């Protein structure tokens, strides 16, 4: 297996960890926000692990961006445009939102407000990621929503 194959497999597998952590973090944050619960050390750790996993995924993705033949095709074709521009832009915005949400939650002292910040920023990031997955399936017929690529 070449370097491209290794990073493609890592990026493809790591996405499940990122998605699972992000979904759990958003659910916990919503429950804490609407349930007016205190912000615990467990919440903080989950949010940091989600942040770290998303940044690791970004590193895998950036390496792939420069190695992948899918980013070298003509931008006029939907498949190449998606991989060359749309996917990376949406993922970077999602990771920026996760980073901002985690940072804001650290500066807030009220537990419910911490949950609210996480719920909003991580939630928008989750929506962007899921939207990007739908765009991927639409633009690349060889891919499925949860299929291994």
N, C-alpha and C positions, 0 to 999 in steps of 0.2 A: 504494500500500500504506500502510495506517495504522500507527500506533505499535504497536498490538497485533500486527499481522501481522509487523512487523519483529522484535519480541522473540520471537514464537512461532517464527519461522524460525531466529533465532539460537540460541535454547534447544534447538530440535529438532536442529539441525546440530552444535552444540557437544557434545551428549551423546556423540557417537561418539568425539570426541577424549578426553573424560573416561574413557569406558569402555576405550578402547584403552590409554591411559596407566595406568589402574588395573590392568588385567589384566597388563600387562607388569611393573609395579612389584611386584605380588603374586608373579608367577612368579619374578622375579629375587630377591625377598626369600626365598621358599621355597628356591630353589636355593642362596642364600648361607647360609641357616640350616642346612639339612640337609647341605649340602656343606662346611660350616665354612669358608666363604670370607671373605676380608677385605672390609670395607666400603669401596668406592672412591668417588672424587669423582663418577664417572658414576652410581653408585647414588644419591648424595645429590642430584644434579641431577635425575634422573628423579623422585625422590620430591617434590622441591620443585615441579617442573613439574606433577606430578599434583595436588599441593595447590593450586597457583595455578589450574589449569584447573577444579578442583572449586569453588573459591570464585567464579570468574567465572560458572560455571554457576548457582551459588546466586544471584548478583546478577540474572542474566537471569530466573531463576525467581521471585524476589521481586517484580520488576517485573510479570511476568505474573500473579502471584497477585492483584495489585490491579487489573489491567486485564481479566482473563479473565471472560467470562460464565459459565464453568464453576464459578467460586467463588461465584456469586451465587444459585445454585439452592437448593432445600430439602435440608437435611442428611439427611432421611429417605430420599432416593433414592440408591442406591448410586453412580451416576455422579457426582453432585454431592458426596457425602460423600468419595469418593476424592480428587477434585481439591481440595476445600476443606480437608480435614483429614489424610487418610492419606498422600497423596503428599508434601505439604510436611513433615509430621512425620518420615517415614522419610528424606527427603533431608537434612533438617537434622541428624538423628542420624548419618547416614552421613558427612556433611562434618565433624561434630564428631569422629568417630572417626578420620578421615583427619588432621585437625589434631592430635589427641592423639598419634597414632602418629608423625607427623613430629616433634613436639615431644619426645616420649620418646626417639626415636632420636638426637636431637641431644645429649641429656644423658648418654647411655651411651657408654662409651669402648671396650668390646669390640665388634669388628666383627660377630661371630656374634649377639650380643645385639641389636645394631642391626637386623640382618636379621630377627630374631625379632619385635621390636616392630613393625616395618613389616608383616611377614607377618600378624601377628595383627590389628592394627587396620585396615589397609587391606583385609585379607581379609574381615573382618566387614562393613566398609562395602560391599565388592563384593557380598556375599551380600544385604545389605539392598537395594541398588540393583537387582539382578537380581530379587529378590522383588517389589519395587515395580513393575517392568516387567510381571511376570506378573499382578499385581493390576490394573494398568492395562488390559491386554488383556482380562481377565475382566470388569471393570466398564465398559469403554468399547468396545463392539463395533465402533466405527469405526476402532479402532487395531489395529495388528499389532505383533509383538515387535520387528522391525527396520524396520518401515515408517516412512516419513516422514509426520509429521502436521502 
